[in-house]
């Protein structure tokens, strides 16, 4: 549970105190007639704890600073901010009570900017550590700040009565949705981190799996054993054959004890050339095989791209077909549809975005066609290379055949039977050496293949485990969100059903919906009532969020709320009294030390006008909240 409480607020003007009041846990009511400065105090409270506010009244702009003592969970801090019409003012923070802070001019104070600097955090980031709220960035790089959080905590008079959150320039549906999830406790960094990690590991897995499949094709094509043990057995067999050939050659050399003749030298030269030509031929054959496999993969890839291109064209045709289907009656209630501008949907009345859909498909078709053209270009290059290799293979085969015939002719004219035997053994030795070299190369590939297999297995397990964690977290957070919204709905409906009958629709309402995307709220799918009823409904929903946070510990809502619009838009005193008493009755069901409610009113219910709930004096135009010297 996150707790936030204001203990004391001081406002100064030209270095002199013009407002100094203590606040307590539970309900705090700032009361006074209209024009007596209640909103100035509410705005100063909001601003002093880190909210962004510049629309000050002239009296407030005569002030210098706000100084506020707050309790955040188990910590006591003092904030100081300069009152200014400029935006994004910094904050001075002192670790300790206001009493100690006021005695210290410099020591213990640190200045934090509204935005993060190169070497220092912003005051939002700094205070998030005390609030135990994680720093959150959306996928578009937007950051949830302290001011964003206060949009759901401060009910001001300037925001639209139809807006769920206080108005703010340059916000987006994504940041509002993220803010709601964060405060309702349905956002977890663990899920976000696991989702990022899953996408990264999945890309690595796909790459390793691709390498593994390709290497497996190569090994299977060469009929190579895929175990190191099998290859080592073949290597041992060939090494034994090589050792036997060496013994036989040495035996012939020792028995005859003759020097190699020019004939023998020529045979060695031809033998070496023959071995080299055969190795070159083998290399070309291997490259031809690999290239043929690559060409097959490229052709399959191009076929897949063509299939996707055809699917895109079919999609366009179907969109054209269905967009022309006439709809004259509602498919739900069968009532005749009222004609509307052709650029809007006949059912939901929203502007049609079909053009954008077509443009996306057209762009996708262009991208697919570009890929096809590039792939076909590469395929032609591969096929040309294959023709060159086939020609080279034929040339090498001719050279090998010629060398073999030349070697045979020389051997046939050999002067010594033993010499011919020896030369034959040398040729055989050369062949065995080439086989051993080839097996060594294959051994490297098999080791790589086995390593890839092990890594593939490890990555598959890691990715599968991450997917299980993500699914479980998503399910848990979904269940939590349903519970949170259900509690908010129950409390809001309770407040509305006790409204006193000023709005008949409230008494029969059964469903409350919050829409962070549109920054709106609905009661039984309706969000248009009289101005005063809209204020009542909005306040009921915002206080319902506050009270739901007291029910559930997983809420990150700070159990703190400021309300400065309770009697906005022509609210009648009796109706305002009902709301005030209902809020206080709900608050009594919780420990006052666990929360803080601060609201302003010009028509306080008499039963609440007691020291237990009120803060400061009962202000009027002759006794305003800000005490400037005459």
N, C-alpha and C positions, 0 to 999 in steps of 0.2 A: 504494500500500500504506500502510495506517495502522498506526503502531507506538505502543505504549503500554507503558512499563516502570516498575516501582517500584524506586528505587535504595536508599531508606533509610526506615525507619519508627521513629518515637519516640512513646512513650506516657508521659504525665506524670501524677503524682498529687500534689496540693498543691504544685505547682511543681517536684517532683523527678522525675527520669527513672526509670521502672519497667520500661521496655523500650526497647532501642535496638539494632537489627540492620540490617546491610547485605544487600541482595538483588542478584542478578546476572541477566544474560540467560540464557535457556534454562530448565532445570528447577530449581526451588527447593522443597525438601522441609522442612516443619516437622514434627518428629517428637517423640514423647513418649507416655507412658502416658495412659490415659483419666483425665480429671479434672485434667490438668496445665496446662490453659489454652490448648491449641492453637486451639480454636474462638474463644476471645476474641481471639486474634491475627488469625485469618481475618476475623472480624466487624469488627475495628478497621481492617483493610486495606480491606475493602469500604466501610466508612463513611468512611474518611479520603479516598478518591478521589471521593466524591460520592454514594455509595449511601444509601438511606434505611433506618435500622435503629434500633429502640428497645427490642428485647427483650434487653437486656444482662443478663449474670449479675451477681450482687452484687459480685464482685471487680472487674468492669469498671466498674461504676458508682462505685467508689471513685476512679476516674481522672478527670482534668480534661480533657485535650486529646489529640488525635492530631495528629502532625506528620509529613508524608510528602513525600519528594522524588520527583518523577516526571519521566520523559522522555516527551514527546508529540511524535512525529515528530522535528523538529530542535530543539525547545525544552525547556529545563529549568525546571520550576516547583516551588514548594513550597506545599503546602496545610496549613491548620490549621483543625481543627473542634473545638468543644466537645462532649465526651461527655455526653449527656443522654437522659433518658427521654422528653423532649418531641420532637414530630415537626417535620420541615422546618426543621432548624437551618441557619444560614448558613455560609458558608465564607470564610476569609481566604486570599488568594492573593498570593504573592510571586514576581516574575519573577527567577528565579535559583536557585542551589543552596541546600541547607539550611544549609550553613556560613555563607553570607552572610545568609540569612534570620534565623538565630539571633542574629547580631550586630546586627541591626536591629530595634529595638523597634517603631518606627512607620513610618519611611521605607521606601517600596517595597511596603508591604502595602496591599491593597485588600479591602474586604468586599463580598461578593456574596450576595444572599439566595437562598433555595431557589426562590422565585417571583419573577417579574419585577415590579419596581416601576414607578411612573410615569416615572421618569427614569433607571432603571438596569436592565441586563439581569440575569437570574438567572445563577448560576454554570454551570448547564447550557448556556445560550445562549452564555456567554462561552467555555467550554471547547470547544464545538462548532467554533469558529473554528480552534482549534489541531488538532483531530481531523480537520478537513476534512469534517465531517459536516453536510449541509444541515439547516436547521431545518424540520421537517415538521409540518404540521397536517392532520388528517383532514378529510373533508367535514363532519363533525359538530363541528369546532372543537377536537378533542382534540389535545394536543401530545405529541410524542415527546421525553422528557427523558433526561438522563444516567442517572437511576435506571432508566428503562425499558430502556435499552441494557444496563445491568449485570444485568438479569434473565436475560440469556442468557450472561453471563460468569461469574457467581458461582454455584457449586453449593453450596448451604447445607444444613443438617440440618433446617431448619424447614419447608421446602416439601414438598408432596405428592410422593411418588415417582412418581406417575402424571402429574405436571404437566411439560410440556415447558419452560416458563419458570417462574421462581420466582413463588410466589403473591404477589398484590398486590390490595388492596381497590380496588373501583370501576374495574377495568379492563374493557375491552370486546373482543369479537372483532375489531373494526375496528382498534383500536390495536395489538393483537397481530399481526395480519396485516401492518399497515403497518410495524411494527418488524422483522418477518422480512424483508420486501422491502428495507427500508433497509439492514440489516446484510448481507444476501446480495448487495447491489449491484444489485438488480432494481427499485429505485425511483429515478427520475430527476426532478428538478425541472423539467427541460425538457419532459418529457412532461406533467406536471401543469399547467404554465403554458400549454402549447399546447392542452391540453384545455379549460381555462378560456377562453382566447382564442378557440378555435374556437366554443364555445357562444355567446359574446358576439357575434362577427362573424356567426354564422349567424342570430341573431335580427335583427341589423341588415339582413342580406341579405334575409331574408324580408319585412321591412317595406318596404324599397326596391322589391323585386319586386312587392309588392302595389300600391304607389303607381304603379309603372310600368304594370302591367296595366290599372289603372283609367283612367289618363290616356290610354292607348292606345285604350281603348273609346270614350272621349269624343271623341277626335280622329277616329277612324274613323266614328263616328256622324254627325259634322258634315262628313264628307268633307274634312277638313283635311289638307293635305300635311304629312308628318311631318319635312320638311327645312326648315331656315331659308332656304335658297336658293329653294325653291319659294314660300314665303310672301313673301319679299322681291320676287320677280318679280310676284306679284299686287299687292303694295303699290305698286310702281313703275307698273304699268298703271293702277291707280285714281288715283294722284297725277297721272299724265298727263291722265286724263279730267277730274280736278278743275281742273287748270291750264287746260285747253281751255274748260271751262265758265266759269271766271273771265274769260277773254279775251272770250268771247262776251257775257257780261253787261256787262262794261265797254264793249264796242263799242256795245251797244244804248243804254247810259246816255249815252255821248258823242255818239252820233248824234242822239238825240232831245233831249237837254239839257232835259229837263222834270223838274220836281219830282214826287216821289211823291205821288199823290193819296190821299184817304181810302180809296179802293178798294184801292190798293197796300198801304196800312198794314194793312187787314183781311186781305189775302191773306198778308202776312208773318206776321201773328198766327196765322192758321189753318194756314199752312205749318209754323210752329214747333210748333204744337200737334199737327199730324199727325205730324211727325217724332218728337216726344216719345212720342206714343201708340204708334207703330210700334216705338220702342226698348223701351218697356215690354212690348209684346206679345212682342218677341223674347226679352227677359229671362225672361218667364213660360214661353215655349216651351222655352228652354234648361233652366230649372229642372224643368219637367215631364219632359223627356227624362232628365236626371240622376236624378230621383227614381224614374222607371220602371226604370232600370238598377239602382238601389239596391234597389228592391223585389224585382227578379228575384234579386239576390244573396242577399237576406234569406230568400226562399222556398227557395233552394237550401240555405242554411245550416240552416234549420229541418228540411228533408227529411233532411239528413245527421245532425242530432241525433236525429231520430226513428228513423233506421236504426240508430244506435249504441244507442239505448234498446232497440230490438227485439233487437239482438245481445246486450245485457246480459241480457235476459229469457231468451233462448235459452241463454245460458251457465249461468244458474241452473238451467234445466230439465235441461241436460246433466249438471251437477254432481250434481243430485238423482238422475238416472238411474244415473250411474256409481258414485255412493256406495252404491247399493243392490245393485250387482252382487256376488254371492257369490263369495268366493275360498276354495276348500277345499284347493287344491293349489298348491304353489310353482311359478311359471311357469318357473323355471330348472332345478331338479332333480326336479320332479314329485312330491316327497314331500308327504304330507298335512300340512297346517298345523295346529299345535297351537292350540286355541281360546284366545283372549285377550280381555281386557276390550274391550267394543265401542267404547270411547273411544280405543283404540290401533290402529295399523295392524297387519294380520295378517302383513305381510311384514317390515317393519323394526322393529316393536314400538314405534315412536315415538308420542307422543301426537298425535292427530288435530287438525289446525288448520282443519278444514273450516269451522267456524263463523266464524272470522276471514275466510276467503275469501268466504263468503256475505255477511258484513257489509260487506266492501269493495265487493262488487258492488252491494249494496243502497244503500250510500252514493253510489256512482257513478250509480245510477239516479235517486236523488233529485236529485243535482247536474244530471244531464242534463235531468230534467223541469223543474227550476227555470230552466235556460237556455232550454228550449223556451218556457216560459210568458213569460219576459221578452222573448224574441225575438218571439213572437207579439204581445205587447203593443206593442212598438215598431213591428211591421209594421202593426198597426191604425192607429197614429198616422200612419205614412207614407201609408197608403191614404187616410185622412181628409184629410191635407194635399194629396194628389193631387186629390181631389174638389174641394177649395177652389180649387186652381190651375186646374182645368178650368173651373170656374164663372167664375173671374177672367178666363181666356182668352176665354171667350165674351163676357163683358162688354166687354173691351178690343177684341175684333174688331168688336163692334157700334159702339163709339165711333170706331174707325178708319174703318169704312164710312160712318158719319154725317159725319165730318170730310171724307172724300174727296168725298162728294156735295155738301157745303156749299161745298167749294173749287171743285168743278166748276161749281156754279151761279154762283158769283161770277165765275169766269173767263169763263163763257159770257156774262155781262152786262158784261164788260170793254169800256171805251170805246176801247181801243187794241189793235190787233193786236200791235204791238211789246211792249206791256205784258204781253199774255198770253204772248207768247214768253218774255219775261224771267222772269215768274213760274214758267213751266214749267221754265226753266233753274234757278231757285232751288230748286224742289222736287227736281229731279234732283241739284243740288249737295248738298242735305241728305241725299239717299239715299247719294250717293257718300261723303260725310263719315261716315255711319253705317257704311258698308262698311269704310272705312279704320280707324275705331275698333275695329270687330269684328276686323279683321285684326291690329291691334296687340295686342288681347287674346289672339288665337290665337298670335301670335308669342311672347308670354310663356309660354304653355302648351307650345309646341313647344320653346322653349329649355329649359324645365324638364324636358320629356320626354327631350330629348337628354342633358341633364346626368344625369338618372336612369339613362339607358341606359349612359352612360359609367361611372357609379358602380357600376351593377349588374355590368358587365363586370369592373371592378376588384375588387369584393367577391367575385365568383364565383371569380376567379383566386386571390385570397387565401385564401378558404375551402377551395378545392380543394388548394392547396399545404399548408395546415395539416393537412388530412385525410391527405395523403400522408406528411407528417412524422410524424403521430401513428401511422399504420399501421406505418411503418418502425420507429419507436421501440418500439412495442408488440411487433413481431416480434422485434427485437433483444433486448429485455428478456425475452421469452418464451424465446428460445434460451438466453440467459444463465441464466435461472432453472432450466431443464432441466439445464444443465451443472452448476450449483451443487448442485442436489439430487442429481444423479447422483454427484458427488464425495463428498458427505456420506454417501450410501448405501454407496459403495465402502469408505470408511474405517471406517464403523460396522460393516459386515459383516466386515471384516478383523479388527477388535478382537474381535468376537463369535466368529468362527471359531477364534480363538486362545485362547479362554476356558478351555480345559483340560478340557472335557467335564462340568463341574458342572451345566450345563443342556443336555440333549440337543437341545432344540429350536433352540438357538443354532447348533449345528454345521450344521444343514440349512437355515438361514434364507437367503432370497434377496432379500428386499424390505423396505425401511425406508420408512415414510411419516411425515412431520411434519405435524401438523394445528394450525396456529396459531389457527384459529377455535375449536376445542374445547380448546386448550392441552393437547394430548396427542400421543402418538407410538405407532407400531404397528410390530410386526415380523411380516411375513407376515399383516397384518390382525389380529394378536393383541396385546393389551396387558395381559394378566393372567398373571403368573408368581409364583413365590415372592417374598417381600419382598427377600431378598438378590439374586435374579436381576433384579428390577425396578430395584434400585439399580445393578447392573452394566450393565443395558441403558441406563438413563437416562444414566449417565456416559459410556458408549461413544458415544451419539448426541451428547451435548454436546461431547465432545472431538473427535468427527468434524467438527462445525461449525467448531471451532477450527482443526483441521488443514486443512480445506478452504479456510479463509481464507488459509493459507500457500501454497496452490496457485494461487489466482486473485487477481490484483491488484485486480479490481473489487469484491471484498468490502470492506465498510466495518466489518467486525468488527475490533476493535483488536489482534488477535494477542496477546491477553492473557487468561488464565483463572485463576480461583481455585476450588479444589475442597476442600470441607470435609466431604464425606460419603462418602468412598471406602470406609469400612468400616462404613457404617450398616446397620442391620437384620440383624445376625447374620452379617456377612461372615466367611468363614473366612480365616485368615492366608495359606494357600497360594493361595487364589483372589485375594486382594488383591495378593499378590506378582506373580502373573501379569499383572494389569492394570497395576501400576506399571511392570514391565519392558517391557510392550508399549507403554505411553505413551512411556517414555524411548527405546525403539528407534525409534519413529516420529519423535520429536523430533530424533534424531541425523541424520535425513535432511535437516534444514534448518539454516541458519546460526543459531546461538544468539543472535546479535545482532538477529535479525528477530522474536523472539517472547519471551514470558515465561510460564512455567507455575509456579503456586504451588499446592502441595497439602499437606494435613496427613495424618498417619498415625500410628496407635499400633502398627502392625506393619510397619515398613519392611523391605523386602527387603534382606538383608545386603549384597548386591552394590551397592546404591545408597547405603549408609550411609557415604558418603565426602564430603570437603570440596567436590568438584566439584558435588554436587547439594544438600547440606544447608545449612540456615540456622539459626544459633543452636545452643543446646545440645540434648542429648537429655533432655527434661523428664520429671519424675516428680512424684508428690504432694509430695515433700520438696524438690523443686527446680522450682518452677512458672515459667511463662513471665513472669509479672508479678512483679517483685522489689520487694515492699513492705518497708519497714523495720519491724523488730519493735518 
